[in-house]
Amino acid sequence: MNTVLSLIIMISQNTIRKDNMNFIASYIIDHLYEIDAMSIKTLAENCYTSTTSIIKFCQLIGFDTYAEFKKYLYSSLETRKEQLTKKCQNLQIEDLFNKIELFSQDSLDKQGLYQSVQKIVNMIIQKRSIHFYGAVFPLALVESFSEDMAIMKVPVHVHQTPFDQIDLQSNEAVNIIVTLTGRFIELNKEGFQQLCQLHQDIVLISQEVSDLKEIALQLTLPHTMNSDYDDILYILLLDLIKLSYYQFYHEHFEQRF
């Protein structure tokens, strides 16, 4: 990733230290296709900040003015749309399953995994927004997925939890907890319970089978032959979700994409 949007996502996903820049970036992601018609004054008001802060945000990612920022944001979006279309048209779901199977130590239940992915995609179609929760490193792997989903009008927000506190906020989104080992929930029991009380659509992505009644859906990834391959498996899963959503988006919104 090396686009204006990728820089905005990088700022928004730096949630260990939240500040004004983080809030502005998150707002832009949520309203990506509205910013072009939005004046700097309106954007500042919507972000509860000043026009000076908006200019500072633009300068942070390399632009002197708000107008220049918008120009390069939307020109890079068009380029990324073309890249995403080409990538997804040349990729088959079966190819991704074969790659997952290649790295899997466990016997892969392709049908079960496919059904789980489709359930997640259907949830995304309904909610059109995703929030990820987890430890710092696995969520760092979400950035490319976030950029592609934002292009398809699905904003993705990340809540990195380094210690024992889940960043809680009520939202109308698909809430996905990523914990391959299952330790994230054990270390954040109170926050996990509160998160479940706030939301119904909670997805758990893990390699460990769980019987948590609060979870709407658990997607169980197979164990790998070497833990170094776990991240590859996780990225392939994100590609599965992205490709499945792209197929829906392309079919229903092709003329607007």
N, C-alpha and C positions, 0 to 999 in steps of 0.2 A: 504494500500500500504506500502510495506517495502522492496523495491528492489532498485538496483542501478539505474534503469531507473526512479523510482519514485523520488529519490533524485535529479537527473538531472532535471526532470520536475519541481520540487519545486524551484530549483534555477532559472530556465528559466522564471518561472511565477512570480517571485518577480520583477515585472517591475516598481514598484514605484521608486526604486533606481536602475538604470541601471549601470552596471560596466562590467569589463572584464570577470568575472565569468559568468555573465548573458549571454554575447555574446557567450562564449564557449559552454555553456549548450544548447543554442538555435541552434547553428551550429550542435552539436552532434545529437539533435533530428531530424533536417532536413536531416542528413546523417547517420542515425542510423545503417543501414546495410552496410555502406561503411567503417566505422571506423575500423573494424577488420583488414582490409588490409592496413590501413593508418599508416604510421610511425608518431612518435611524431613530427618530424620536419615538415612533410607535414601538419599535423593538425594545428600546430602553424602558419605556413605560411597562411593556409586557413582562420584562425581566426585573422590574422593580429596581432599576438602577439608572444611571445617568448616561447621556450620550458620550461623555468622556470615557466611561468604562467600556462602552461599545467600541470606541476607537482604539482603546488599549487592547481590547480583545483582538481586533483586526491586526494590530501591530504585532501582537504575540505570535500570530501565525504567518507574518511576513508581508502585511499590506498596510499602506499608509492611510488609505481612506476606506470608508464603508462601501462606497460605490465600486472601488477596485476589488474589494473582498467579494462582493456579490457577483461581479463579472466572472472572476476566476472560479468561484464556487460552481456556478451553473455551466460554465464551459467544461469543467472537469467532470461534472455529473453526466453530461452527454457522452463523454469519452468512456466513463465507467459503465454506462448503460450498454454501450456497444460491446465492451469487454465481457460484461456479465452475460449478455445474450449469446455471444460466441462460445463462451465457456460452457454454459448450460446446454446449448444445442449440441455440443460435441461430447457431452457426458451422459452416460446411461446409469440408471439406478443399479442395474445388475453389476456394472463395473465396480461401483462403490462397495456392494456386498462382497464381491470377490476379493477386494483389497482388505476389507475387514476380516474376512475369513483367513486371509493369508497371515495376519498377525495374531490370530486368536489361538489360544491354547485350548479353550473349551470348544465343544461342538456348537456350531452356530445355528441357532433357530432363526433362519432367514424370514420365515413367514411371521413369526412372533415379533421380530424386530421391525419388520415392515409395517405391521399393524400398529405397533406403538408409535412409530414415526408418523403414520397417517393420522393417528389420534392427536398428536401434538400439532401437526399442520392444521387440522380442523379447528383446534383451539385457537391457533394463531389467526386463522381466517375470521373467526368470530370476534376476537379481541383486538387484532391489528396492533399489538404492542407486546414487548417481551421484557421481563426483568430477570436478570441472572443473579444468583446469590452463591457465594462460595469463598474459598480461600483465594489469596492474591494470584498465585501462579496459574491455576487452571483457567481463571477468568481472563487472564492476559491473552489466552488463545482465542478469545471470542472476537477480537477486533476486526478481522477480515470478514467474518460472518456478519458482524454489526453493520459494516459498510454496505455489503450487498443487500441486506434486508432493508436498510434505510432507503436505498435506491428503489426498492419495491414497496415503499411507503409503510414499512413496519419499523418503527423506532425501537432500538434495543438499548436498555440501560443496565449497568453493571453495579453491583453492590459488593465490593471486596471487603471481606471481614478478616482482618489479621489476627484478632484475638478472640474475645468471648462476647461479642456484641453484634447482632444482626441489625443492619440498617433498615428499620421498619418504616414503611409508609404505605398507606392504603392506595391502591391503584386499580384501574380496570385493564388488567393485562394478564398474560400468561406468565406465571412466576415459576422459574426453573431453578432448583437447587442442584448444584454440581458438587458431588463428593464421591469420588471413585472408591475410596476406602470406607466411607460411612462415618469417618471421624468428625466431620464438620458438624453433623447434627448432634453428636454426643457432646461436643465441646460448646455447643450453642443451644442447649435444650430449652431454656426459657425463651430465647428469641425465636426459636423454631416454633414453639407452641403459640406465641403471639402472632407470628406470621401466618400460621394456619387459621387462627381466629379471624384475621383480617381478610383472608382470601380463600376462595374455593378451588380455583384452578391452579393447583400446585403440582408441578412435575418434579420427580426425583430422578436424576441421572447418576447411576452408581454401578459398580461392579459387584456390590454385595446385595443380596436379596433381602428385602425388608418387608415387614408386615404392618407398617405404619398406616393406621386407619385414616389419618389426616390427609394422606396423599391422594390426589385424584388419579395420578398415573405414575407408575415407576417404569422407567426404561433401564433395563439391566444390560450393561455392556459385558461382553465376555472378558475373562482374564486373558492376558497376553503371555507369550513365551518369555518375555523380559519386560520388567516394569518400565524400561526406557521407551517401550512401544505404546504405553498407555495413552500418551498425548496424541500419537498418530491416530489411534482408534477414536479418540474424542473428536479430533478435527474431521475425520471421515464421517462421524455421526452428524456433525454440524453441516457438512456438505450434503448429506442425505436429506436433512430437514430443509436446507436451502433449495436444493434441486426440486424436491417435491412441492415446495411452496411456489417456486418459479413456474412450474408446469401449470399450476392453478392460475397464477397471476397472468402468465402469457396467454392462456386460453380465454380468460375473462376480461383482461384489460390490454390486449395487444395493441389496439389503436392508440391508447394513451401512454404506452410505455416508450 
